[in-house]
Amino acid sequence: MKKYVFYVVILLFITSCNSSDVDNDSVQSNPNNNGSIPSSDNPSGENYTTWLIPVAEVRDGGPGKDGIPSIDNPQFIIANGADFLNSHDLVVGIVDGMEARAYPHKILNWHEIVNDDINGNAVTINYCPLTGTAFGWKSESNGVKTTFGVSGLLYNSNLILYDRNTDSNWSQIRLECVNGKLISEKPKLINIVETTWDIWETLYPNSKVLSEQTGFSRQYGVNPYGDYAFNNDRFLFRPSYLNNDLPNKERVYGIIDDNKSKAYQFSKFSSGKVIKDSFNNKDYLVVGNQDIIYAFELTGDYVNLNFEYDFNSSVGVFFKDDEGNKWNIFGQAIDGPRKGETLKGAKSVVSYWFALAVFYTDPLIYQE
């Protein structure tokens, strides 16, 4: 029986990854693609062959288009009913008005994309297990509501999505359409945070949680990628460049500005910290602890405020300032003279170090 379970787990892993380890750098081709990287075709039959990224570095991940199925009809349960989550399990969190939702990595590892609707706002939550990166963006392309799916292609180990309106291909970390009718267009980002389940539940005890009832038969308690997230030497697809300034799989918080980035290590925020920093001629406020970091671009008179970490679980406060304002993790003033105001969230991502460094070459690293 134990031997049978072992082979079932191995089969699940292979089905999800369908790829080779670092020793085999050849493209893993889907037979349906005849060993080549497909171009995008729109319904009229027009063929789009131009890519903004080196096509030789676009890899076929194996399962094929939609071989890793997106969740297009997500179901949710209340936070205190999410007994399948442990306190340190990672989740992607989003808030729209009074509605808070959490999308566990345990589920995202198997699906990568959730097409959701929150208060009438269509949003796509996308997560790449190979680079540890999550974004939220509006579910639209070419100004039309759509959904996104997993293309089956990778660039520098990172997810390439496609939109079901135009069949264009979108590079996740690059935050750009890289092939197809909408080439060079950017997604409209929505603020999300990535943190542990216990932090998110503390901040938003009434949050809804993506249910394991996805309509697909998956063992969500099993990580299909094994020790990938912790093994610095293991790659399923080797990126074109590795930066040795930090361990490859160290999770960092990266602020992105144009083609540059700056990385903040979670270890530098142990027990809670607030810093003001400048990067690429912009002023930032970076707030967090060892389990969650979020940054804001400071403009106007916000630059002159002095901020302090103040994680108060009873009222959802995460930091405060010397003017008497109290702010939540998304930079909304929930008490004080500026109540109702919102700080501008920085363009940012939590990422494995290697991924941030290959997409935004040689990021700066915050030094105390």
Disulfide bonds with the S-S distance in Angstrom:
none
